[in-house]
Amino acid sequence: MRRQSAPLTGTRVTARLLPLLVCSVIFAQSPNTKTCAITGSVVNSVNGGAVERAWVSVSTADDTVTVETDSAGRWSVAHLACGHVSFSVNRVGYLKNPLASATPVSVTLLDGTSGDPVKLELVPQAVLAGKALDDQGDPVQGALISLMSSRVLNGVRSLAASMSTNSNDLGEYRFAGLSAGKYLICATANLGGFNTASIVRQLSERCYPGPADSHPPITMDVAAGYDGRVDFTLVPLSTVQVRGMVSGLPGDVNGTVSLVSRSLPSMSGRMGTVVSGAIRKDGSFTVKNVPPGEYTVTATSLQMNKRLIARAPLDVGSNDVDGIQLHVETGITVAGTVKIISSTGKSYVRPQFNTMLQSTEIGGTQVVWDESRTSFTMPDTMPGTYRLQFSAPAPLYLKSATMGGRDIVGADVTIGPGAGNIEIVVGDDGGVLEGDASADDAPVAAWVLLQRDNESPRNARSDANGHFRIDTIPPGDYKVYAWDNSQNVEYGNADWMRRNAHAVAVTIRAGQTEQVKLVRQVAPSE
């Protein structure tokens, strides 16, 4: 049940709180005796100051009571059911109900007691705001403002989309509710935007604190509670034309040529289709207003519900580009089989394998399985470079995968005419790894990472006693680590791993359980 109590600051409900209380549903008090009470405070996790007018929800097994903190950040709740009690807290200007790590999320109240006062810490939000102006000092309305954060994705630190917005008629933007982290912010006014200047000229992209395509990313440190300003001046950008011919189009079939940036992360101004142009009946095309940069130029068309496509890399400088030659082709059909080798002779009926070829430029392939789910085709696959993505339900695991006799597990594979069939072998004799993690000679919860060669790692979480278990592991030699925070582990960066990681070597044997002891390591955020 949930009930709403009046604020601690008074016994009379004020008009300011009336709308909230009218929307609440008050249930009759449980007939069970409620003899416990609890008090506490809410403070700012950064400066320790009291947080007034914060809403604290105190939950028991059958009830939730919500109270408001007073001017000193204090709160109290009486007539609680004794036992397990948990908390949540919210306040405008603070992150939505993540309590700081030092805050207890639950306590146990004994009959007839009030327990120790509970201090709850709220994390203040960070804010970034500013303006986008053109070179004449006029506001750029509708400029795309993109906020990207530095994160570890697939073991490599890179920029990932966080938020985006458009500037208003004054050129203003604001990002609120940000958590602490490392950020890059970019502003772009694309051709045809709201700004009058951008209708007749294209404005440059600007990023702060550095260019979006730098490696490693150049970012700004944003702490909890940070309130900062970043203004942009978008100057006219020199653009060029890209011209060429597309062959392979049948009859009067038309199509489109588009340029997609290869250098900028998602949600920055020039990611996705930057500019495009139609393919004329004679196969020629002209793409106008192309900014300098690195692109993939793509010609596409449809013929009887089949896609015709051609791709090529293109570097654009300060001069027009002529003579691009593209030849469109239909996709090819990639075939494959899955063979199950059971160590016990068990028969698996229609196992639910997930498999596809994944390309960073082309995307994933469609997969069509046969009735028994032991063979498949990938129709209309565009030529290009892919990686195999495969998973199987436990206790099955991937033993090997080849294409035309070549090992393709964790490797790039070129798909084109005559590439050969994919042959996948799965087994059910995987091994098990059990162990314990510690820090300062005491058991501790940790993230356990199991890695082999260039394959994606396996993760597990040890419990409060430090114990963990990972099963269905393909036999082989591995390195195993224990970390405080898996999100900061750059396992795909060999140099980072050499500098920061200390591994324990382990050999997994078919059908066997191996034991290991790990010491938890602290993963640096950069």
Backbone torsions as a table, in degrees:
resi	resn	phi	psi	omega
1	MET	NA	156.3	-179.4
2	ARG	-129.2	131.3	175.8
3	ARG	-133.9	152.2	-176.4
4	GLN	-110.1	126.0	178.4
5	SER	-98.5	160.3	175.7
6	ALA	-70.0	157.7	179.8
7	PRO	-60.4	154.2	178.2
8	LEU	-66.5	-23.6	-172.5
9	THR	-76.6	-4.9	178.4
10	GLY	-176.0	165.6	-179.2
11	THR	-96.0	-11.4	-179.0
12	ARG	-102.8	135.4	178.6
13	VAL	-71.4	124.3	-179.4
14	THR	-84.8	161.8	179.3
15	ALA	-63.2	-31.9	-179.0
16	ARG	-61.9	-32.7	-176.4
17	LEU	-95.6	-8.5	-172.8
18	LEU	-58.1	-43.8	-179.8
19	PRO	-58.8	-39.0	-178.9
20	LEU	-67.3	-40.9	-176.5
21	LEU	-73.9	-31.2	177.5
22	VAL	-63.2	-34.1	-178.1
23	CYS	-79.2	-8.1	-178.1
24	SER	-86.4	153.7	177.0
25	VAL	-109.4	123.5	-177.5
26	ILE	-103.3	123.2	-179.1
27	PHE	-101.4	155.6	176.2
28	ALA	-64.7	143.8	-178.2
29	GLN	-66.5	141.8	179.5
30	SER	-58.8	142.3	177.7
31	PRO	-65.7	-15.0	179.4
32	ASN	-65.9	144.1	178.7
33	THR	-66.7	132.9	-179.5
34	LYS	-119.1	102.2	-172.3
35	THR	-115.1	5.0	-178.3
36	CYS	-103.5	156.6	178.9
37	ALA	-144.9	163.7	-179.8
38	ILE	-152.1	146.5	177.5
39	THR	-129.8	164.7	178.3
40	GLY	-178.1	-166.5	-180.0
41	SER	-147.9	161.8	175.3
42	VAL	-122.1	127.6	-177.9
43	VAL	-128.9	158.3	174.4
44	ASN	-72.8	126.1	-174.9
45	SER	-69.3	-18.7	-178.0
46	VAL	-87.0	-51.5	-175.5
47	ASN	-109.8	-2.4	177.9
48	GLY	76.4	3.2	-178.6
49	GLY	-71.6	155.2	179.8
50	ALA	-67.7	142.2	176.9
51	VAL	-110.4	105.0	179.0
52	GLU	-86.0	159.3	179.1
53	ARG	57.0	30.6	170.6
54	ALA	-88.4	144.7	178.8
55	TRP	-98.1	119.7	-179.3
56	VAL	-107.4	124.1	176.0
57	SER	-104.8	125.0	-179.7
58	VAL	-112.9	118.7	-172.7
59	SER	-115.8	133.1	171.1
60	THR	-111.8	-171.3	-176.7
61	ALA	-63.3	-29.3	-173.9
62	ASP	-128.8	11.0	-174.3
63	ASP	-158.2	152.1	171.4
64	THR	-131.9	126.7	179.1
65	VAL	-115.2	132.7	180.0
66	THR	-117.4	128.2	180.0
67	VAL	-128.6	161.2	178.9
68	GLU	-107.4	139.6	179.6
69	THR	-75.5	152.2	179.0
70	ASP	-87.2	-169.8	-175.4
71	SER	-65.3	-19.1	177.3
72	ALA	-99.3	9.3	179.0
73	GLY	77.9	11.8	-175.6
74	ARG	-91.1	153.7	176.8
75	TRP	-148.7	160.0	176.3
76	SER	-155.4	150.9	177.1
77	VAL	-137.5	128.9	177.0
78	ALA	-111.6	171.6	175.2
79	HIS	58.4	49.3	177.0
80	LEU	-97.2	149.4	169.4
81	ALA	-68.7	132.2	-178.5
82	CYS	-71.2	156.7	179.9
83	GLY	123.3	-147.4	-176.5
84	HIS	-73.6	130.1	-179.8
85	VAL	-129.8	132.2	177.9
86	SER	-121.9	165.0	-172.3
87	PHE	-132.5	150.6	164.2
88	SER	-143.3	155.3	-175.8
89	VAL	-148.6	141.9	-179.7
90	ASN	-139.1	148.1	175.5
91	ARG	-159.8	135.9	175.8
92	VAL	-57.7	135.1	-178.5
93	GLY	95.4	-3.4	178.3
94	TYR	-123.3	157.9	178.6
95	LEU	-59.7	142.5	-173.0
96	LYS	-67.8	97.7	171.8
97	ASN	51.8	34.1	159.0
98	PRO	-95.5	120.7	175.4
99	LEU	-76.1	147.9	177.9
100	ALA	-60.6	154.8	-172.4
101	SER	-61.5	-26.4	-178.8
102	ALA	-80.8	-5.2	-175.6
103	THR	-84.6	132.3	174.2
104	PRO	-69.9	137.5	178.8
105	VAL	-96.9	-10.9	177.8
106	SER	-160.4	155.1	173.8
107	VAL	-140.4	169.9	175.4
108	THR	-118.9	123.0	-179.9
109	LEU	-99.3	133.4	178.1
110	LEU	-95.3	152.7	-176.1
111	ASP	-56.4	131.1	176.1
112	GLY	80.5	7.9	-178.3
113	THR	-121.3	162.9	176.6
114	SER	-107.9	-9.7	-179.8
115	GLY	71.6	172.1	177.9
116	ASP	-74.8	150.1	176.0
117	PRO	-58.4	139.7	-177.1
118	VAL	-105.0	122.0	176.8
119	LYS	-97.1	119.5	178.7
120	LEU	-105.8	131.4	-178.6
121	GLU	-108.5	127.5	175.5
122	LEU	-102.4	140.1	-179.7
123	VAL	-91.2	119.7	-180.0
124	PRO	-68.6	144.4	178.0
125	GLN	-70.3	155.1	169.1
126	ALA	-101.1	152.1	-176.8
127	VAL	-134.6	136.4	170.9
128	LEU	-125.0	130.5	-178.9
129	ALA	-144.7	167.2	178.7
130	GLY	168.9	-162.8	-179.1
131	LYS	-132.2	154.8	170.0
132	ALA	-117.0	119.3	-179.9
133	LEU	-122.5	156.1	174.0
134	ASP	-90.5	-175.2	-174.4
135	ASP	-71.0	-10.8	176.6
136	GLN	-97.2	2.3	-179.7
137	GLY	85.6	5.0	178.0
138	ASP	-83.9	146.3	177.9
139	PRO	-65.6	143.0	175.0
140	VAL	-98.9	102.3	179.6
141	GLN	-78.4	138.6	177.1
142	GLY	77.8	10.6	175.8
143	ALA	-61.4	139.8	177.0
144	LEU	-82.8	116.5	177.3
145	ILE	-105.8	118.4	-174.7
146	SER	-116.4	131.2	178.1
147	LEU	-111.1	123.7	179.9
148	MET	-121.7	143.8	-179.3
149	SER	-113.5	150.5	178.1
150	SER	-82.7	116.6	-177.8
151	ARG	-137.1	162.3	173.9
152	VAL	-95.0	114.9	179.1
153	LEU	-119.8	123.5	-178.0
154	ASN	52.8	38.8	174.4
155	GLY	82.3	3.7	-178.6
156	VAL	-127.8	132.5	178.4
157	ARG	-74.8	127.9	-179.2
158	SER	-153.6	178.7	178.7
159	LEU	-91.3	136.4	179.1
160	ALA	-128.9	145.6	179.8
161	ALA	-59.3	134.9	178.3
162	SER	-117.0	-59.6	178.2
163	MET	-148.3	161.3	171.0
164	SER	-148.8	154.9	178.3
165	THR	-154.9	172.2	174.8
166	ASN	-114.5	142.6	178.3
167	SER	-67.6	150.0	179.1
168	ASN	-85.2	-168.3	-176.0
169	ASP	-66.9	-15.6	175.3
170	LEU	-96.0	4.6	-177.3
171	GLY	78.7	9.9	-173.1
172	GLU	-89.4	151.3	173.7
173	TYR	-143.8	163.5	178.1
174	ARG	-156.8	130.7	172.0
175	PHE	-113.0	120.0	178.2
176	ALA	-119.8	170.8	178.1
177	GLY	71.5	26.2	-178.4
178	LEU	-85.1	142.9	171.7
179	SER	-91.1	164.0	179.6
180	ALA	-61.6	142.8	179.2
181	GLY	172.0	-169.7	178.9
182	LYS	-111.7	125.3	-171.2
183	TYR	-129.2	155.0	168.6
184	LEU	-127.3	137.1	-178.4
185	ILE	-126.4	134.0	-176.2
186	CYS	-128.9	149.8	176.4
187	ALA	-128.2	136.6	-179.3
188	THR	-142.4	136.8	169.7
189	ALA	-115.0	108.1	-177.0
190	ASN	-83.2	159.5	178.1
191	LEU	-56.5	132.8	179.4
192	GLY	86.8	13.6	178.2
193	GLY	-76.0	-171.5	-176.8
194	PHE	-71.8	-29.6	-175.3
195	ASN	-68.1	133.8	-178.5
196	THR	-57.6	-41.6	-178.1
197	ALA	-61.8	-35.3	-175.1
198	SER	-74.9	-11.3	177.3
199	ILE	-73.4	-30.8	-177.3
200	VAL	-109.7	-7.3	178.2
201	ARG	-153.4	155.9	179.8
202	GLN	-101.7	136.0	-178.2
203	LEU	-98.5	150.6	-175.5
204	SER	-72.3	160.9	170.3
205	GLU	-89.7	141.4	175.2
206	ARG	-127.8	138.0	178.8
207	CYS	-127.2	150.2	177.4
208	TYR	-134.4	134.5	9.8
209	PRO	-91.3	0.7	-178.6
210	GLY	-155.6	178.6	179.8
211	PRO	-65.1	150.9	-175.9
212	ALA	-72.5	-19.9	-175.4
213	ASP	-102.0	17.3	178.0
214	SER	-75.5	148.4	179.2
215	HIS	-132.2	117.9	-1.1
216	PRO	-72.4	166.2	-177.1
217	PRO	-60.6	140.6	173.9
218	ILE	-93.4	119.7	-173.4
219	THR	-131.6	166.6	175.5
220	MET	-107.5	143.1	177.7
221	ASP	-83.2	123.9	177.6
222	VAL	-116.6	115.8	-179.0
223	ALA	-91.5	163.4	175.1
224	ALA	-58.6	132.2	-179.7
225	GLY	85.0	-1.1	-178.4
226	TYR	-65.1	137.8	176.6
227	ASP	-131.1	97.7	-172.2
228	GLY	-122.9	168.2	-177.7
229	ARG	-131.3	134.3	176.0
230	VAL	-132.3	115.7	177.4
231	ASP	-103.3	149.7	-178.5
232	PHE	-125.4	140.9	169.1
233	THR	-115.6	114.3	-176.6
234	LEU	-98.2	112.5	-175.7
235	VAL	-96.3	159.4	178.7
236	PRO	-57.1	141.3	-176.2
237	LEU	-112.3	129.3	175.9
238	SER	-71.6	129.8	179.0
239	THR	-123.9	162.9	-178.6
240	VAL	-130.1	176.5	174.8
241	GLN	-110.1	144.6	176.3
242	VAL	-117.0	123.6	-177.0
243	ARG	-126.9	150.2	178.4
244	GLY	-177.1	-166.3	-177.9
245	MET	-130.2	145.3	175.2
246	VAL	-117.4	124.8	177.0
247	SER	-110.1	165.5	179.0
248	GLY	94.2	-2.5	178.9
249	LEU	-81.2	127.7	-178.9
250	PRO	-81.2	133.7	171.7
251	GLY	52.4	-128.8	-175.9
252	ASP	-95.2	17.9	-179.6
253	VAL	-68.5	127.6	179.0
254	ASN	-98.7	173.1	178.7
255	GLY	-163.9	-169.6	-176.1
256	THR	-135.3	142.8	171.0
257	VAL	-111.1	128.4	-179.8
258	SER	-129.9	154.0	177.7
259	LEU	-115.5	126.7	-178.8
260	VAL	-119.3	130.6	-178.5
261	SER	-64.5	137.1	176.0
262	ARG	-100.9	-5.5	-168.5
263	SER	-110.3	-16.4	-172.8
264	LEU	-109.4	146.0	-178.6
265	PRO	-74.2	166.0	-178.5
266	SER	-56.4	140.8	176.3
267	MET	77.9	-1.0	168.3
268	SER	-76.9	167.7	-166.4
269	GLY	-60.5	-31.4	-173.0
270	ARG	-107.4	19.0	176.7
271	MET	-86.8	150.9	-174.4
272	GLY	87.6	-162.3	179.7
273	THR	-69.2	115.1	-178.9
274	VAL	-79.5	-58.2	178.3
275	VAL	-145.3	157.3	-179.9
276	SER	-148.5	165.4	177.9
277	GLY	-150.1	154.8	-178.2
278	ALA	-80.3	148.5	172.7
279	ILE	-86.4	123.0	-179.9
280	ARG	-74.8	170.1	-176.5
281	LYS	-62.7	-27.9	178.1
282	ASP	-85.4	4.7	178.6
283	GLY	90.4	-5.7	-179.6
284	SER	-80.6	158.7	177.4
285	PHE	-149.4	155.1	173.5
286	THR	-137.7	124.5	175.7
287	VAL	-110.8	119.2	-176.1
288	LYS	-99.2	165.9	173.7
289	ASN	57.2	48.1	179.7
290	VAL	-96.1	117.7	176.5
291	PRO	-72.5	155.7	174.0
292	PRO	-58.5	144.5	179.0
293	GLY	159.6	-176.7	179.2
294	GLU	-103.4	126.9	-173.3
295	TYR	-132.6	163.9	161.2
296	THR	-110.6	120.2	178.5
297	VAL	-94.0	128.9	-172.2
298	THR	-128.6	129.3	172.7
299	ALA	-108.7	129.4	-178.5
300	THR	-134.2	149.6	176.0
301	SER	-159.0	160.9	177.1
302	LEU	-114.8	134.9	177.9
303	GLN	-134.2	109.8	179.1
304	MET	51.7	48.7	178.7
305	ASN	66.9	10.2	174.0
306	LYS	-107.0	140.4	-178.0
307	ARG	-88.1	131.6	172.2
308	LEU	-106.8	134.8	-173.1
309	ILE	-150.4	150.0	172.7
310	ALA	-145.4	143.2	179.7
311	ARG	-136.2	149.5	175.6
312	ALA	-158.0	144.9	174.6
313	PRO	-72.0	150.1	-178.6
314	LEU	-148.6	124.5	174.5
315	ASP	-103.2	123.6	-177.5
316	VAL	-108.8	127.4	177.2
317	GLY	-106.5	-139.7	-175.8
318	SER	-93.0	-2.6	-178.3
319	ASN	-115.6	155.5	175.7
320	ASP	-58.7	149.3	-179.9
321	VAL	-112.5	125.0	180.0
322	ASP	-122.6	159.3	170.8
323	GLY	82.8	19.0	176.7
324	ILE	-68.2	129.6	179.9
325	GLN	-116.6	121.0	179.1
326	LEU	-127.1	136.9	178.1
327	HIS	-122.3	115.1	-176.8
328	VAL	-83.4	146.3	179.3
329	GLU	-139.8	156.8	172.0
330	THR	-77.0	158.0	177.7
331	GLY	-68.9	160.9	178.4
332	ILE	-103.7	162.4	177.8
333	THR	-100.2	120.5	177.0
334	VAL	-98.0	128.8	-179.6
335	ALA	-111.0	155.4	179.4
336	GLY	-158.7	165.1	177.8
337	THR	-133.8	155.0	175.2
338	VAL	-123.8	122.5	178.7
339	LYS	-111.5	129.6	179.9
340	ILE	-101.6	123.7	174.6
341	ILE	-109.9	109.0	-177.1
342	SER	-98.2	130.2	178.6
343	SER	-73.3	-17.2	-178.4
344	THR	-111.0	-1.3	-177.3
345	GLY	79.5	11.0	-178.6
346	LYS	-68.5	144.6	178.5
347	SER	-101.4	129.3	179.0
348	TYR	-107.7	121.8	-176.2
349	VAL	-98.7	121.6	178.2
350	ARG	44.6	57.7	178.7
351	PRO	-62.9	145.4	-175.4
352	GLN	-90.7	78.0	175.3
353	PHE	-77.4	145.3	171.1
354	ASN	-115.3	120.3	-178.4
355	THR	-147.4	145.9	173.1
356	MET	-168.5	167.8	172.2
357	LEU	-101.4	130.8	-175.3
358	GLN	-118.2	132.0	177.8
359	SER	-125.6	138.2	179.1
360	THR	-67.3	-27.2	-178.5
361	GLU	-96.8	-34.8	-172.4
362	ILE	-99.5	-28.4	-176.5
363	GLY	99.2	-160.9	-177.3
364	GLY	-96.0	163.5	-178.9
365	THR	-97.7	153.8	170.9
366	GLN	-79.6	140.3	-178.8
367	VAL	-122.3	129.9	177.0
368	VAL	-117.0	118.7	-178.5
369	TRP	-95.2	153.3	171.8
370	ASP	-81.1	178.0	-175.1
371	GLU	-60.6	-37.8	-176.6
372	SER	-84.1	-8.9	-176.4
373	ARG	58.7	36.0	174.3
374	THR	-113.6	-6.5	173.8
375	SER	-142.4	156.6	-174.5
376	PHE	-151.8	164.1	170.6
377	THR	-131.3	153.1	174.0
378	MET	-121.5	88.4	-175.1
379	PRO	-74.0	155.9	173.6
380	ASP	55.7	41.2	176.9
381	THR	-83.3	125.2	-179.6
382	MET	-75.6	139.2	175.8
383	PRO	-56.5	141.0	-179.8
384	GLY	164.4	-170.3	-179.6
385	THR	-103.9	129.0	-174.6
386	TYR	-132.4	169.6	167.3
387	ARG	-129.3	142.5	179.4
388	LEU	-76.3	131.1	172.1
389	GLN	-112.8	122.5	-176.0
390	PHE	-146.1	137.8	172.7
391	SER	-143.5	154.1	-178.2
392	ALA	-137.6	150.9	178.5
393	PRO	-72.2	142.4	177.1
394	ALA	-59.8	143.8	8.6
395	PRO	-91.5	15.8	-178.6
396	LEU	-79.4	149.5	177.7
397	TYR	-148.3	161.3	-179.8
398	LEU	-77.4	116.4	176.5
399	LYS	-88.9	-43.3	-179.1
400	SER	-160.0	158.8	174.1
401	ALA	-149.6	127.4	179.9
402	THR	-131.7	157.4	174.2
403	MET	-137.3	116.4	-175.6
404	GLY	61.0	30.7	-179.8
405	GLY	85.4	-2.2	-178.0
406	ARG	-101.4	135.2	177.9
407	ASP	-65.9	124.9	-178.8
408	ILE	-118.5	11.5	178.0
409	VAL	-71.5	118.9	178.4
410	GLY	68.2	17.6	-176.4
411	ALA	-125.7	154.0	174.0
412	ASP	-72.5	140.6	179.6
413	VAL	-132.1	134.3	-179.9
414	THR	-89.8	123.1	179.2
415	ILE	-101.5	125.1	178.5
416	GLY	-166.8	179.1	178.9
417	PRO	-55.7	133.6	178.3
418	GLY	76.6	16.4	-177.6
419	ALA	-70.4	-22.4	179.3
420	GLY	98.3	173.7	-178.8
421	ASN	-91.2	155.5	175.8
422	ILE	-91.3	128.0	177.8
423	GLU	-119.4	115.8	-177.0
424	ILE	-112.1	135.0	177.0
425	VAL	-121.6	129.5	177.1
426	VAL	-120.4	153.9	179.1
427	GLY	-132.7	172.3	178.7
428	ASP	-127.7	21.0	-178.4
429	ASP	-108.5	34.6	-179.3
430	GLY	-62.4	155.5	179.0
431	GLY	-92.9	178.9	-177.9
432	VAL	-129.1	139.6	173.6
433	LEU	-119.0	122.8	175.4
434	GLU	-121.5	152.9	178.7
435	GLY	-177.5	-171.3	-177.4
436	ASP	-137.8	142.0	177.8
437	ALA	-112.5	144.9	-178.9
438	SER	-142.3	163.4	172.4
439	ALA	-147.3	131.0	-176.0
440	ASP	54.5	40.5	176.5
441	ASP	64.4	20.5	177.9
442	ALA	-126.3	144.2	177.6
443	PRO	-57.8	145.9	-175.3
444	VAL	-153.4	148.5	172.3
445	ALA	-71.9	139.6	-177.4
446	ALA	-155.9	161.2	170.9
447	TRP	-91.9	124.3	-178.7
448	VAL	-103.0	130.0	-178.7
449	LEU	-120.3	124.7	-179.9
450	LEU	-114.0	122.1	-172.2
451	GLN	-134.7	143.1	175.4
452	ARG	-134.8	124.9	177.0
453	ASP	49.0	-131.0	-178.2
454	ASN	-98.7	12.6	-178.5
455	GLU	-75.6	157.4	174.7
456	SER	-64.2	139.0	-175.4
457	PRO	-77.3	162.7	169.6
458	ARG	-99.2	141.4	-179.5
459	ASN	-120.1	149.2	173.6
460	ALA	-148.7	158.1	178.9
461	ARG	-114.6	123.3	176.0
462	SER	-76.7	151.4	-179.2
463	ASP	-80.8	-175.0	-177.1
464	ALA	-62.2	-22.1	177.1
465	ASN	-90.5	5.9	176.8
466	GLY	84.6	1.1	-173.9
467	HIS	-88.9	143.6	176.8
468	PHE	-144.3	164.0	178.6
469	ARG	-150.0	132.8	175.0
470	ILE	-126.8	125.4	-178.8
471	ASP	-117.9	-179.5	-179.1
472	THR	52.9	50.8	-179.6
473	ILE	-99.7	127.2	175.4
474	PRO	-59.6	136.3	178.7
475	PRO	-57.8	145.4	178.7
476	GLY	153.3	-176.6	-179.9
477	ASP	-95.7	132.2	-175.1
478	TYR	-132.0	165.4	166.6
479	LYS	-118.2	138.3	-176.3
480	VAL	-127.5	140.2	-176.5
481	TYR	-133.8	158.1	170.5
482	ALA	-123.9	129.8	-174.9
483	TRP	-127.6	155.7	174.5
484	ASP	-77.6	-30.0	-176.4
485	ASN	-147.8	110.0	-176.6
486	SER	-69.8	-22.3	-175.9
487	GLN	-70.5	-15.0	-180.0
488	ASN	-103.5	4.6	-176.0
489	VAL	-87.2	113.6	-179.4
490	GLU	-91.2	68.4	-175.2
491	TYR	-67.5	-18.7	177.2
492	GLY	-87.3	0.2	-179.5
493	ASN	-109.8	103.3	-174.2
494	ALA	-60.7	-38.9	-179.4
495	ASP	-66.1	-41.5	178.4
496	TRP	-62.9	-42.0	-179.7
497	MET	-65.1	-38.5	177.9
498	ARG	-63.0	-37.5	-176.1
499	ARG	-79.9	-30.8	-167.6
500	ASN	-120.5	-16.0	-170.5
501	ALA	-107.9	139.2	175.3
502	HIS	-123.3	111.6	-171.6
503	ALA	-97.8	155.7	167.6
504	VAL	-112.0	122.8	-179.5
505	ALA	-78.7	139.7	179.2
506	VAL	-146.1	142.4	176.1
507	THR	-109.1	120.9	178.9
508	ILE	-92.6	126.3	-179.7
509	ARG	-107.8	146.8	-177.3
510	ALA	-55.5	124.6	175.7
511	GLY	69.9	8.8	-176.5
512	GLN	-110.8	157.8	176.3
513	THR	-109.1	125.6	178.7
514	GLU	-106.7	148.6	180.0
515	GLN	-113.0	143.7	-179.3
516	VAL	-150.2	149.3	174.7
517	LYS	-117.7	132.9	-174.9
518	LEU	-124.8	149.6	172.4
519	VAL	-107.2	126.6	-177.3
520	ARG	-67.2	132.0	178.6
521	GLN	-106.4	154.2	177.1
522	VAL	-97.0	121.6	-179.0
523	ALA	-88.1	117.3	177.6
524	PRO	-64.0	148.7	-176.5
525	SER	-75.2	-17.9	177.6
526	GLU	-137.9	NA	NA
